[in-house]
Amino acid sequence: MRGDWLAAVLGGSVLAFPTAVASGEEHVLRILWRDHHELLHDFEQARSEADAVFRRLGVSVAWEEERKLERAPEARIQVVLMPSEPSGWRLPKNAMGVVLLPERSPQETVYLFYAPILRSLGIANDNGSLLKPRERRDIARAI
């Protein structure tokens, strides 16, 4: 059925793309992952979790990590992991992320804030080398 859309709600905003299930076509969601501060210590786990969610919806995910790019990104959505919310953004306290749609940035961008994610998980230590394996897994799953 044309006109059906799948929506993912992130941080109170909605990312929408055509559903693959209705048409039988495979849709590919292109994501550019940016972690300039190397905060996430288990990217593969986070990627696996996201892939599983989208796969159940009939959407394949093609990931590119910015540090591995040899050419300009063709990603449809950028996902940027930041230590915390930048000052001046005026988001609600403990916001774990925000989505900027194309009218506010060149392309859809999801900003994830590491410190509030850890707080929501009850993890006080953000030093990756001291995290327990279960904490690393929980952080990757949450992101």
N, CA, C and O atoms as CSV, one atom per row, in Angstrom:
chain,resi,resn,atom,element,x,y,z
A,1,MET,N,N,0.842,-1.182,0.000
A,1,MET,CA,C,0.000,0.000,0.000
A,1,MET,C,C,0.880,1.235,0.000
A,1,MET,O,O,1.716,1.414,0.885
A,2,ARG,N,N,0.691,2.064,-0.973
A,2,ARG,CA,C,1.458,3.301,-1.001
A,2,ARG,C,C,0.912,4.265,0.031
A,2,ARG,O,O,-0.273,4.240,0.364
A,3,GLY,N,N,1.778,5.100,0.523
A,3,GLY,CA,C,1.353,6.094,1.483
A,3,GLY,C,C,1.432,5.634,2.930
A,3,GLY,O,O,1.208,6.436,3.837
A,4,ASP,N,N,1.748,4.354,3.174
A,4,ASP,CA,C,1.921,3.901,4.545
A,4,ASP,C,C,3.313,4.310,5.014
A,4,ASP,O,O,4.285,4.217,4.264
A,5,TRP,N,N,3.395,4.758,6.244
A,5,TRP,CA,C,4.671,5.221,6.779
A,5,TRP,C,C,4.931,4.576,8.114
A,5,TRP,O,O,4.014,4.358,8.906
A,6,LEU,N,N,6.168,4.277,8.352
A,6,LEU,CA,C,6.609,3.768,9.635
A,6,LEU,C,C,7.250,4.934,10.361
A,6,LEU,O,O,8.067,5.654,9.787
A,7,ALA,N,N,6.889,5.120,11.602
A,7,ALA,CA,C,7.446,6.242,12.355
A,7,ALA,C,C,8.194,5.725,13.566
A,7,ALA,O,O,7.710,4.843,14.276
A,8,ALA,N,N,9.359,6.268,13.797
A,8,ALA,CA,C,10.127,5.969,15.000
A,8,ALA,C,C,10.137,7.225,15.847
A,8,ALA,O,O,10.542,8.290,15.381
A,9,VAL,N,N,9.701,7.109,17.069
A,9,VAL,CA,C,9.665,8.263,17.959
A,9,VAL,C,C,10.962,8.292,18.746
A,9,VAL,O,O,11.286,7.348,19.467
A,10,LEU,N,N,11.693,9.370,18.606
A,10,LEU,CA,C,12.959,9.544,19.300
A,10,LEU,C,C,12.960,10.908,19.960
A,10,LEU,O,O,12.848,11.927,19.279
A,11,GLY,N,N,13.081,10.940,21.246
A,11,GLY,CA,C,13.173,12.210,21.960
A,11,GLY,C,C,11.983,13.114,21.737
A,11,GLY,O,O,12.135,14.336,21.757
A,12,GLY,N,N,10.806,12.560,21.525
A,12,GLY,CA,C,9.616,13.376,21.327
A,12,GLY,C,C,9.410,13.793,19.887
A,12,GLY,O,O,8.367,14.361,19.562
A,13,SER,N,N,10.366,13.531,19.015
A,13,SER,CA,C,10.220,13.848,17.596
A,13,SER,C,C,10.002,12.550,16.830
A,13,SER,O,O,10.248,11.460,17.345
A,14,VAL,N,N,9.550,12.681,15.628
A,14,VAL,CA,C,9.223,11.493,14.835
A,14,VAL,C,C,10.065,11.460,13.574
A,14,VAL,O,O,10.144,12.444,12.838
A,15,LEU,N,N,10.693,10.317,13.332
A,15,LEU,CA,C,11.361,10.062,12.057
A,15,LEU,C,C,10.447,9.133,11.296
A,15,LEU,O,O,10.032,8.107,11.836
A,16,ALA,N,N,10.124,9.455,10.070
A,16,ALA,CA,C,9.197,8.622,9.318
A,16,ALA,C,C,9.830,8.201,8.002
A,16,ALA,O,O,10.579,8.958,7.384
A,17,PHE,N,N,9.517,6.983,7.585
A,17,PHE,CA,C,9.966,6.503,6.293
A,17,PHE,C,C,8.950,5.477,5.812
A,17,PHE,O,O,8.245,4.886,6.630
A,18,PRO,N,N,8.856,5.251,4.501
A,18,PRO,CA,C,7.830,4.334,3.980
A,18,PRO,C,C,7.993,2.937,4.562
A,18,PRO,O,O,9.114,2.466,4.750
A,19,THR,N,N,6.898,2.287,4.843
A,19,THR,CA,C,6.982,0.924,5.366
A,19,THR,C,C,7.362,-0.037,4.258
A,19,THR,O,O,6.930,0.104,3.113
A,20,ALA,N,N,8.165,-1.000,4.611
A,20,ALA,CA,C,8.550,-2.029,3.652
A,20,ALA,C,C,7.565,-3.178,3.697
A,20,ALA,O,O,7.375,-3.876,2.700
A,21,VAL,N,N,6.945,-3.380,4.830
A,21,VAL,CA,C,6.072,-4.527,5.026
A,21,VAL,C,C,4.885,-4.490,4.069
A,21,VAL,O,O,4.533,-5.513,3.482
A,22,ALA,N,N,4.269,-3.332,3.906
A,22,ALA,CA,C,3.067,-3.225,3.088
A,22,ALA,C,C,3.360,-3.479,1.608
A,22,ALA,O,O,2.559,-4.115,0.923
A,23,SER,N,N,4.474,-3.000,1.118
A,23,SER,CA,C,4.746,-3.101,-0.310
A,23,SER,C,C,5.520,-4.359,-0.685
A,23,SER,O,O,5.581,-4.722,-1.860
A,24,GLY,N,N,6.110,-5.024,0.302
A,24,GLY,CA,C,6.921,-6.190,0.002
A,24,GLY,C,C,8.330,-5.821,-0.438
A,24,GLY,O,O,9.163,-6.707,-0.629
A,25,GLU,N,N,8.613,-4.546,-0.601
A,25,GLU,CA,C,9.948,-4.101,-0.983
A,25,GLU,C,C,10.831,-4.042,0.255
A,25,GLU,O,O,10.354,-3.839,1.372
A,26,GLU,N,N,12.110,-4.221,0.036
A,26,GLU,CA,C,13.040,-4.031,1.143
A,26,GLU,C,C,13.492,-2.581,1.131
A,26,GLU,O,O,13.964,-2.076,0.112
A,27,HIS,N,N,13.348,-1.926,2.252
A,27,HIS,CA,C,13.829,-0.558,2.384
A,27,HIS,C,C,15.105,-0.572,3.203
A,27,HIS,O,O,15.258,-1.358,4.139
A,28,VAL,N,N,16.012,0.307,2.833
A,28,VAL,CA,C,17.279,0.408,3.536
A,28,VAL,C,C,17.365,1.781,4.173
A,28,VAL,O,O,17.251,2.808,3.503
A,29,LEU,N,N,17.567,1.777,5.465
A,29,LEU,CA,C,17.767,3.004,6.222
A,29,LEU,C,C,19.264,3.204,6.357
A,29,LEU,O,O,19.955,2.376,6.951
A,30,ARG,N,N,19.766,4.299,5.810
A,30,ARG,CA,C,21.200,4.571,5.851
A,30,ARG,C,C,21.501,5.453,7.055
A,30,ARG,O,O,20.926,6.531,7.210
A,31,ILE,N,N,22.403,4.985,7.899
A,31,ILE,CA,C,22.756,5.711,9.119
A,31,ILE,C,C,24.250,5.960,9.152
A,31,ILE,O,O,25.055,5.054,8.933
A,32,LEU,N,N,24.602,7.197,9.426
A,32,LEU,CA,C,26.000,7.575,9.643
A,32,LEU,C,C,26.190,7.732,11.144
A,32,LEU,O,O,25.568,8.596,11.762
A,33,TRP,N,N,27.048,6.900,11.739
A,33,TRP,CA,C,27.313,6.912,13.179
A,33,TRP,C,C,28.512,7.811,13.460
A,33,TRP,O,O,29.578,7.652,12.866
A,34,ARG,N,N,28.317,8.758,14.377
A,34,ARG,CA,C,29.399,9.664,14.768
A,34,ARG,C,C,29.585,9.621,16.277
A,34,ARG,O,O,28.664,9.920,17.036
A,35,ASP,N,N,30.768,9.252,16.694
A,35,ASP,CA,C,31.115,9.196,18.114
A,35,ASP,C,C,32.515,9.797,18.258
A,35,ASP,O,O,33.484,9.082,18.513
A,36,HIS,N,N,32.607,11.108,18.093
A,36,HIS,CA,C,33.895,11.810,18.116
A,36,HIS,C,C,34.639,11.623,19.437
A,36,HIS,O,O,35.870,11.633,19.466
A,37,HIS,N,N,33.899,11.453,20.519
A,37,HIS,CA,C,34.506,11.334,21.851
A,37,HIS,C,C,34.763,9.883,22.242
A,37,HIS,O,O,35.246,9.609,23.340
A,38,GLU,N,N,34.440,8.951,21.342
A,38,GLU,CA,C,34.620,7.520,21.578
A,38,GLU,C,C,34.025,7.107,22.923
A,38,GLU,O,O,34.684,6.468,23.744
A,39,LEU,N,N,32.768,7.488,23.126
A,39,LEU,CA,C,32.065,7.207,24.367
A,39,LEU,C,C,31.518,5.795,24.425
A,39,LEU,O,O,31.547,5.156,25.476
A,40,LEU,N,N,31.019,5.306,23.303
A,40,LEU,CA,C,30.400,3.983,23.275
A,40,LEU,C,C,31.478,2.931,23.064
A,40,LEU,O,O,32.181,2.932,22.054
A,41,HIS,N,N,31.594,2.032,24.039
A,41,HIS,CA,C,32.656,1.027,23.993
A,41,HIS,C,C,32.216,-0.265,23.328
A,41,HIS,O,O,33.028,-1.170,23.139
A,42,ASP,N,N,30.938,-0.364,22.969
A,42,ASP,CA,C,30.447,-1.580,22.318
A,42,ASP,C,C,29.494,-1.199,21.186
A,42,ASP,O,O,28.294,-1.464,21.246
A,43,PHE,N,N,30.054,-0.575,20.160
A,43,PHE,CA,C,29.249,-0.139,19.022
A,43,PHE,C,C,28.551,-1.327,18.355
A,43,PHE,O,O,27.400,-1.208,17.934
A,44,GLU,N,N,29.226,-2.453,18.256
A,44,GLU,CA,C,28.638,-3.618,17.583
A,44,GLU,C,C,27.364,-4.077,18.292
A,44,GLU,O,O,26.399,-4.461,17.632
A,45,GLN,N,N,27.347,-4.044,19.624
A,45,GLN,CA,C,26.157,-4.425,20.377
A,45,GLN,C,C,25.018,-3.443,20.097
A,45,GLN,O,O,23.882,-3.859,19.872
A,46,ALA,N,N,25.317,-2.146,20.110
A,46,ALA,CA,C,24.291,-1.133,19.835
A,46,ALA,C,C,23.745,-1.304,18.424
A,46,ALA,O,O,22.536,-1.240,18.201
A,47,ARG,N,N,24.630,-1.518,17.496
A,47,ARG,CA,C,24.236,-1.716,16.098
A,47,ARG,C,C,23.355,-2.959,15.943
A,47,ARG,O,O,22.355,-2.936,15.225
A,48,SER,N,N,23.730,-4.024,16.611
A,48,SER,CA,C,22.965,-5.264,16.564
A,48,SER,C,C,21.552,-5.069,17.119
A,48,SER,O,O,20.587,-5.581,16.552
A,49,GLU,N,N,21.429,-4.337,18.217
A,49,GLU,CA,C,20.124,-4.066,18.819
A,49,GLU,C,C,19.242,-3.274,17.849
A,49,GLU,O,O,18.079,-3.619,17.642
A,50,ALA,N,N,19.793,-2.222,17.262
A,50,ALA,CA,C,19.032,-1.391,16.315
A,50,ALA,C,C,18.647,-2.195,15.082
A,50,ALA,O,O,17.518,-2.099,14.602
A,51,ASP,N,N,19.589,-2.993,14.566
A,51,ASP,CA,C,19.298,-3.825,13.395
A,51,ASP,C,C,18.118,-4.756,13.661
A,51,ASP,O,O,17.245,-4.919,12.809
A,52,ALA,N,N,18.096,-5.362,14.843
A,52,ALA,CA,C,17.024,-6.300,15.177
A,52,ALA,C,C,15.669,-5.606,15.215
A,52,ALA,O,O,14.680,-6.155,14.732
A,53,VAL,N,N,15.614,-4.414,15.780
A,53,VAL,CA,C,14.356,-3.663,15.847
A,53,VAL,C,C,13.862,-3.337,14.445
A,53,VAL,O,O,12.700,-3.585,14.121
A,54,PHE,N,N,14.732,-2.785,13.618
A,54,PHE,CA,C,14.317,-2.399,12.269
A,54,PHE,C,C,14.017,-3.614,11.393
A,54,PHE,O,O,13.123,-3.556,10.548
A,55,ARG,N,N,14.749,-4.712,11.580
A,55,ARG,CA,C,14.508,-5.929,10.792
A,55,ARG,C,C,13.078,-6.424,11.002
A,55,ARG,O,O,12.420,-6.847,10.051
A,56,ARG,N,N,12.593,-6.371,12.259
A,56,ARG,CA,C,11.220,-6.802,12.539
A,56,ARG,C,C,10.203,-5.926,11.819
A,56,ARG,O,O,9.065,-6.345,11.606
A,57,LEU,N,N,10.602,-4.720,11.444
A,57,LEU,CA,C,9.719,-3.801,10.739
A,57,LEU,C,C,9.904,-3.867,9.228
A,57,LEU,O,O,9.261,-3.117,8.493
A,58,GLY,N,N,10.780,-4.760,8.756
A,58,GLY,CA,C,11.008,-4.912,7.331
A,58,GLY,C,C,11.977,-3.904,6.755
A,58,GLY,O,O,11.965,-3.641,5.552
A,59,VAL,N,N,12.823,-3.334,7.609
A,59,VAL,CA,C,13.774,-2.317,7.169
A,59,VAL,C,C,15.187,-2.790,7.479
A,59,VAL,O,O,15.494,-3.153,8.614
A,60,SER,N,N,16.041,-2.783,6.469
A,60,SER,CA,C,17.455,-3.088,6.667
A,60,SER,C,C,18.186,-1.796,7.003
A,60,SER,O,O,17.795,-0.718,6.554
A,61,VAL,N,N,19.233,-1.907,7.785
A,61,VAL,CA,C,20.020,-0.733,8.149
A,61,VAL,C,C,21.418,-0.883,7.575
A,61,VAL,O,O,22.079,-1.902,7.778
A,62,ALA,N,N,21.862,0.139,6.859
A,62,ALA,CA,C,23.233,0.198,6.350
A,62,ALA,C,C,23.970,1.231,7.181
A,62,ALA,O,O,23.645,2.417,7.136
A,63,TRP,N,N,24.960,0.785,7.940
A,63,TRP,CA,C,25.703,1.648,8.860
A,63,TRP,C,C,27.024,2.089,8.242
A,63,TRP,O,O,27.682,1.333,7.528
A,64,GLU,N,N,27.390,3.321,8.535
A,64,GLU,CA,C,28.723,3.809,8.218
A,64,GLU,C,C,29.232,4.535,9.451
A,64,GLU,O,O,28.510,5.324,10.060
A,65,GLU,N,N,30.472,4.265,9.811
A,65,GLU,CA,C,31.078,4.997,10.911
A,65,GLU,C,C,31.902,6.122,10.305
A,65,GLU,O,O,32.669,5.912,9.366
A,66,GLU,N,N,31.734,7.307,10.851
A,66,GLU,CA,C,32.401,8.467,10.270
A,66,GLU,C,C,33.910,8.279,10.190
A,66,GLU,O,O,34.526,8.672,9.200
A,67,ARG,N,N,34.507,7.692,11.201
A,67,ARG,CA,C,35.967,7.559,11.196
A,67,ARG,C,C,36.468,6.605,10.126
A,67,ARG,O,O,37.659,6.599,9.817
A,68,LYS,N,N,35.579,5.795,9.552
A,68,LYS,CA,C,35.973,4.837,8.518
A,68,LYS,C,C,35.613,5.314,7.115
A,68,LYS,O,O,35.864,4.609,6.137
A,69,LEU,N,N,35.030,6.496,7.011
A,69,LEU,CA,C,34.595,6.983,5.698
A,69,LEU,C,C,35.771,7.389,4.832
A,69,LEU,O,O,36.716,8.032,5.288
A,70,GLU,N,N,35.689,7.002,3.590
A,70,GLU,CA,C,36.693,7.417,2.614
A,70,GLU,C,C,36.099,8.379,1.603
A,70,GLU,O,O,36.804,8.898,0.738
A,71,ARG,N,N,34.797,8.615,1.716
A,71,ARG,CA,C,34.110,9.500,0.784
A,71,ARG,C,C,33.025,10.252,1.547
A,71,ARG,O,O,32.795,9.995,2.728
A,72,ALA,N,N,32.373,11.164,0.874
A,72,ALA,CA,C,31.302,11.932,1.513
A,72,ALA,C,C,30.168,10.999,1.910
A,72,ALA,O,O,29.820,10.094,1.151
A,73,PRO,N,N,29.585,11.206,3.090
A,73,PRO,CA,C,28.516,10.313,3.535
A,73,PRO,C,C,27.261,10.443,2.685
A,73,PRO,O,O,26.888,11.536,2.257
A,74,GLU,N,N,26.616,9.294,2.448
A,74,GLU,CA,C,25.345,9.271,1.738
A,74,GLU,C,C,24.228,8.929,2.707
A,74,GLU,O,O,23.128,8.558,2.297
A,75,ALA,N,N,24.516,9.057,3.989
A,75,ALA,CA,C,23.561,8.622,5.002
A,75,ALA,C,C,22.303,9.470,4.982
A,75,ALA,O,O,22.344,10.680,4.756
A,76,ARG,N,N,21.208,8.814,5.220
A,76,ARG,CA,C,19.937,9.514,5.311
A,76,ARG,C,C,19.786,10.141,6.679
A,76,ARG,O,O,19.254,11.243,6.808
A,77,ILE,N,N,20.251,9.444,7.700
A,77,ILE,CA,C,20.149,9.933,9.063
A,77,ILE,C,C,21.527,9.879,9.701
A,77,ILE,O,O,22.229,8.873,9.599
A,78,GLN,N,N,21.905,10.958,10.354
A,78,GLN,CA,C,23.131,10.968,11.136
A,78,GLN,C,C,22.756,10.691,12.585
A,78,GLN,O,O,21.768,11.231,13.081
A,79,VAL,N,N,23.528,9.860,13.263
A,79,VAL,CA,C,23.349,9.646,14.692
A,79,VAL,C,C,24.654,10.072,15.351
A,79,VAL,O,O,25.712,9.497,15.095
A,80,VAL,N,N,24.561,11.090,16.204
A,80,VAL,CA,C,25.736,11.687,16.830
A,80,VAL,C,C,25.664,11.469,18.333
A,80,VAL,O,O,24.731,11.936,18.987
A,81,LEU,N,N,26.645,10.760,18.884
A,81,LEU,CA,C,26.720,10.545,20.324
A,81,LEU,C,C,27.597,11.634,20.926
A,81,LEU,O,O,28.748,11.818,20.531
A,82,MET,N,N,27.023,12.356,21.895
A,82,MET,CA,C,27.728,13.473,22.540
A,82,MET,C,C,27.795,13.215,24.041
A,82,MET,O,O,26.942,12.512,24.583
A,83,PRO,N,N,28.800,13.775,24.722
A,83,PRO,CA,C,28.901,13.558,26.166
A,83,PRO,C,C,27.659,14.033,26.921
A,83,PRO,O,O,27.192,13.363,27.843
A,84,SER,N,N,27.134,15.178,26.531
A,84,SER,CA,C,25.938,15.734,27.177
A,84,SER,C,C,25.316,16.756,26.236
A,84,SER,O,O,25.853,17.049,25.168
A,85,GLU,N,N,24.187,17.285,26.650
A,85,GLU,CA,C,23.517,18.312,25.848
A,85,GLU,C,C,24.390,19.568,25.786
A,85,GLU,O,O,24.877,20.029,26.818
A,86,PRO,N,N,24.592,20.125,24.593
A,86,PRO,CA,C,25.344,21.372,24.496
A,86,PRO,C,C,24.618,22.506,25.226
A,86,PRO,O,O,23.389,22.581,25.212
A,87,SER,N,N,25.383,23.369,25.853
A,87,SER,CA,C,24.754,24.491,26.559
A,87,SER,C,C,24.022,25.368,25.552
A,87,SER,O,O,24.485,25.557,24.427
A,88,GLY,N,N,22.907,25.886,25.955
A,88,GLY,CA,C,22.132,26.762,25.091
A,88,GLY,C,C,21.061,26.054,24.275
A,88,GLY,O,O,20.281,26.714,23.589
A,89,TRP,N,N,21.004,24.735,24.331
A,89,TRP,CA,C,19.988,24.016,23.551
A,89,TRP,C,C,18.629,24.041,24.237
A,89,TRP,O,O,17.613,23.802,23.584
A,90,ARG,N,N,18.585,24.317,25.496
A,90,ARG,CA,C,17.347,24.483,26.272
A,90,ARG,C,C,16.393,23.289,26.158
A,90,ARG,O,O,15.197,23.458,25.921
A,91,LEU,N,N,16.923,22.119,26.324
A,91,LEU,CA,C,16.100,20.910,26.326
A,91,LEU,C,C,15.643,20.619,27.750
A,91,LEU,O,O,16.232,21.130,28.702
A,92,PRO,N,N,14.611,19.812,27.907
A,92,PRO,CA,C,14.184,19.439,29.259
A,92,PRO,C,C,15.322,18.763,30.022
A,92,PRO,O,O,16.183,18.111,29.430
A,93,LYS,N,N,15.311,18.929,31.344
A,93,LYS,CA,C,16.337,18.314,32.171
A,93,LYS,C,C,16.330,16.804,31.931
A,93,LYS,O,O,15.270,16.187,31.823
A,94,ASN,N,N,17.496,16.234,31.850
A,94,ASN,CA,C,17.693,14.796,31.634
A,94,ASN,C,C,17.247,14.302,30.259
A,94,ASN,O,O,17.009,13.107,30.084
A,95,ALA,N,N,17.132,15.201,29.283
A,95,ALA,CA,C,16.847,14.755,27.912
A,95,ALA,C,C,17.992,13.846,27.469
A,95,ALA,O,O,19.164,14.188,27.625
A,96,MET,N,N,17.641,12.692,26.918
A,96,MET,CA,C,18.658,11.733,26.486
A,96,MET,C,C,19.026,11.907,25.021
A,96,MET,O,O,19.968,11.286,24.529
A,97,GLY,N,N,18.276,12.755,24.333
A,97,GLY,CA,C,18.575,12.988,22.936
A,97,GLY,C,C,17.557,13.904,22.305
A,97,GLY,O,O,16.549,14.262,22.915
A,98,VAL,N,N,17.836,14.278,21.074
A,98,VAL,CA,C,16.940,15.152,20.325
A,98,VAL,C,C,17.128,14.856,18.840
A,98,VAL,O,O,18.202,14.434,18.412
A,99,VAL,N,N,16.083,15.080,18.067
A,99,VAL,CA,C,16.135,14.875,16.626
A,99,VAL,C,C,15.990,16.223,15.943
A,99,VAL,O,O,15.070,16.985,16.244
A,100,LEU,N,N,16.898,16.514,15.025
A,100,LEU,CA,C,16.776,17.710,14.191
A,100,LEU,C,C,16.378,17.255,12.801
A,100,LEU,O,O,17.096,16.491,12.156
A,101,LEU,N,N,15.243,17.723,12.348
A,101,LEU,CA,C,14.757,17.364,11.021
A,101,LEU,C,C,15.345,18.301,9.980
A,101,LEU,O,O,15.899,19.337,10.347
A,102,PRO,N,N,15.244,17.977,8.694
A,102,PRO,CA,C,15.915,18.743,7.644
A,102,PRO,C,C,15.651,20.252,7.641
A,102,PRO,O,O,16.498,21.017,7.178
A,103,GLU,N,N,14.511,20.691,8.140
A,103,GLU,CA,C,14.284,22.138,8.143
A,103,GLU,C,C,15.191,22.861,9.135
A,103,GLU,O,O,15.340,24.081,9.051
A,104,ARG,N,N,15.807,22.124,10.083
A,104,ARG,CA,C,16.693,22.729,11.067
A,104,ARG,C,C,18.149,22.337,10.877
A,104,ARG,O,O,19.033,22.930,11.495
A,105,SER,N,N,18.414,21.347,10.032
A,105,SER,CA,C,19.785,20.939,9.738
A,105,SER,C,C,19.801,20.373,8.321
A,105,SER,O,O,18.741,20.066,7.776
A,106,PRO,N,N,20.987,20.228,7.708
A,106,PRO,CA,C,21.048,19.755,6.324
A,106,PRO,C,C,20.428,18.381,6.110
A,106,PRO,O,O,19.936,18.104,5.016
A,107,GLN,N,N,20.435,17.523,7.107
A,107,GLN,CA,C,19.806,16.221,7.004
A,107,GLN,C,C,19.313,15.823,8.387
A,107,GLN,O,O,19.719,16.402,9.395
A,108,GLU,N,N,18.429,14.823,8.425
A,108,GLU,CA,C,17.916,14.377,9.712
A,108,GLU,C,C,19.074,13.949,10.588
A,108,GLU,O,O,19.915,13.150,10.177
A,109,THR,N,N,19.113,14.490,11.809
A,109,THR,CA,C,20.197,14.187,12.729
A,109,THR,C,C,19.625,13.854,14.090
A,109,THR,O,O,18.810,14.596,14.637
A,110,VAL,N,N,20.062,12.732,14.627
A,110,VAL,CA,C,19.690,12.317,15.975
A,110,VAL,C,C,20.905,12.565,16.859
A,110,VAL,O,O,21.976,12.007,16.619
A,111,TYR,N,N,20.741,13.398,17.874
A,111,TYR,CA,C,21.795,13.636,18.856
A,111,TYR,C,C,21.443,12.847,20.107
A,111,TYR,O,O,20.359,13.016,20.665
A,112,LEU,N,N,22.354,11.985,20.549
A,112,LEU,CA,C,22.183,11.221,21.773
A,112,LEU,C,C,23.157,11.762,22.810
A,112,LEU,O,O,24.316,12.035,22.498
A,113,PHE,N,N,22.685,11.917,24.052
A,113,PHE,CA,C,23.501,12.490,25.119
A,113,PHE,C,C,23.874,11.392,26.111
A,113,PHE,O,O,23.016,10.840,26.799
A,114,TYR,N,N,25.155,11.089,26.172
A,114,TYR,CA,C,25.684,9.958,26.922
A,114,TYR,C,C,25.414,10.051,28.429
A,114,TYR,O,O,24.925,9.088,29.020
A,115,ALA,N,N,25.720,11.178,29.057
A,115,ALA,CA,C,25.582,11.309,30.517
A,115,ALA,C,C,24.143,11.063,30.988
A,115,ALA,O,O,23.953,10.304,31.938
A,116,PRO,N,N,23.128,11.668,30.369
A,116,PRO,CA,C,21.758,11.376,30.812
A,116,PRO,C,C,21.338,9.918,30.572
A,116,PRO,O,O,20.531,9.373,31.326
A,117,ILE,N,N,21.880,9.292,29.529
A,117,ILE,CA,C,21.571,7.877,29.290
A,117,ILE,C,C,22.123,7.042,30.437
A,117,ILE,O,O,21.436,6.155,30.943
A,118,LEU,N,N,23.357,7.315,30.853
A,118,LEU,CA,C,23.932,6.586,31.975
A,118,LEU,C,C,23.130,6.819,33.247
A,118,LEU,O,O,22.867,5.882,34.002
A,119,ARG,N,N,22.738,8.077,33.486
A,119,ARG,CA,C,21.942,8.377,34.686
A,119,ARG,C,C,20.631,7.598,34.671
A,119,ARG,O,O,20.214,7.067,35.700
A,120,SER,N,N,19.980,7.527,33.514
A,120,SER,CA,C,18.695,6.819,33.446
A,120,SER,C,C,18.866,5.322,33.704
A,120,SER,O,O,17.932,4.658,34.154
A,121,LEU,N,N,20.052,4.794,33.420
A,121,LEU,CA,C,20.341,3.384,33.664
A,121,LEU,C,C,20.858,3.140,35.086
A,121,LEU,O,O,21.059,1.995,35.492
A,122,GLY,N,N,21.073,4.226,35.837
A,122,GLY,CA,C,21.597,4.094,37.194
A,122,GLY,C,C,23.076,3.778,37.227
A,122,GLY,O,O,23.565,3.186,38.189
A,123,ILE,N,N,23.800,4.170,36.175
A,123,ILE,CA,C,25.238,3.924,36.103
A,123,ILE,C,C,25.956,5.228,36.433
A,123,ILE,O,O,25.876,6.197,35.679
A,124,ALA,N,N,26.651,5.244,37.555
A,124,ALA,CA,C,27.319,6.467,38.003
A,124,ALA,C,C,28.676,6.642,37.337
A,124,ALA,O,O,29.119,7.771,37.127
A,125,ASN,N,N,29.330,5.560,37.007
A,125,ASN,CA,C,30.678,5.609,36.451
A,125,ASN,C,C,30.606,5.689,34.937
A,125,ASN,O,O,30.031,4.809,34.297
A,126,ASP,N,N,31.185,6.736,34.355
A,126,ASP,CA,C,31.195,6.820,32.893
A,126,ASP,C,C,32.583,6.578,32.318
A,126,ASP,O,O,32.821,6.842,31.140
A,127,ASN,N,N,33.506,6.075,33.143
A,127,ASN,CA,C,34.824,5.716,32.650
A,127,ASN,C,C,34.716,4.323,32.038
A,127,ASN,O,O,34.607,3.326,32.751
A,128,GLY,N,N,34.747,4.270,30.730
A,128,GLY,CA,C,34.509,3.019,30.014
A,128,GLY,C,C,35.380,1.864,30.444
A,128,GLY,O,O,34.944,0.713,30.411
A,129,SER,N,N,36.604,2.151,30.846
A,129,SER,CA,C,37.497,1.058,31.226
A,129,SER,C,C,37.079,0.421,32.548
A,129,SER,O,O,37.487,-0.701,32.845
A,130,LEU,N,N,36.272,1.119,33.346
A,130,LEU,CA,C,35.844,0.582,34.633
A,130,LEU,C,C,34.427,0.029,34.611
A,130,LEU,O,O,33.935,-0.451,35.631
A,131,LEU,N,N,33.770,0.091,33.467
A,131,LEU,CA,C,32.406,-0.422,33.372
A,131,LEU,C,C,32.402,-1.942,33.398
A,131,LEU,O,O,33.283,-2.590,32.834
A,132,LYS,N,N,31.398,-2.498,34.061
A,132,LYS,CA,C,31.213,-3.944,34.078
A,132,LYS,C,C,30.645,-4.364,32.724
A,132,LYS,O,O,30.010,-3.559,32.043
A,133,PRO,N,N,30.870,-5.622,32.329
A,133,PRO,CA,C,30.325,-6.093,31.046
A,133,PRO,C,C,28.812,-5.873,30.927
A,133,PRO,O,O,28.325,-5.490,29.862
A,134,ARG,N,N,28.071,-6.111,32.008
A,134,ARG,CA,C,26.620,-5.905,31.974
A,134,ARG,C,C,26.287,-4.435,31.741
A,134,ARG,O,O,25.337,-4.124,31.022
A,135,GLU,N,N,27.061,-3.521,32.346
A,135,GLU,CA,C,26.828,-2.088,32.156
A,135,GLU,C,C,27.107,-1.685,30.714
A,135,GLU,O,O,26.351,-0.913,30.125
A,136,ARG,N,N,28.192,-2.207,30.146
A,136,ARG,CA,C,28.501,-1.915,28.737
A,136,ARG,C,C,27.374,-2.393,27.825
A,136,ARG,O,O,26.974,-1.691,26.897
A,137,ARG,N,N,26.867,-3.593,28.099
A,137,ARG,CA,C,25.774,-4.137,27.305
A,137,ARG,C,C,24.519,-3.282,27.452
A,137,ARG,O,O,23.847,-2.997,26.460
A,138,ASP,N,N,24.197,-2.870,28.673
A,138,ASP,CA,C,23.007,-2.049,28.915
A,138,ASP,C,C,23.124,-0.689,28.215
A,138,ASP,O,O,22.148,-0.188,27.657
A,139,ILE,N,N,24.308,-0.105,28.248
A,139,ILE,CA,C,24.514,1.189,27.591
A,139,ILE,C,C,24.333,1.027,26.070
A,139,ILE,O,O,23.646,1.825,25.432
A,140,ALA,N,N,24.946,0.002,25.510
A,140,ALA,CA,C,24.833,-0.246,24.069
A,140,ALA,C,C,23.385,-0.475,23.680
A,140,ALA,O,O,22.927,0.013,22.647
A,141,ARG,N,N,22.664,-1.219,24.509
A,141,ARG,CA,C,21.262,-1.510,24.224
A,141,ARG,C,C,20.424,-0.236,24.303
A,141,ARG,O,O,19.538,-0.027,23.474
A,142,ALA,N,N,20.689,0.602,25.274
A,142,ALA,CA,C,19.922,1.843,25.435
A,142,ALA,C,C,20.166,2.809,24.282
A,142,ALA,O,O,19.248,3.486,23.818
A,143,ILE,N,N,21.398,2.863,23.833
A,143,ILE,CA,C,21.738,3.779,22.743
A,143,ILE,C,C,21.148,3.261,21.453
A,143,ILE,O,O,21.315,3.883,20.404
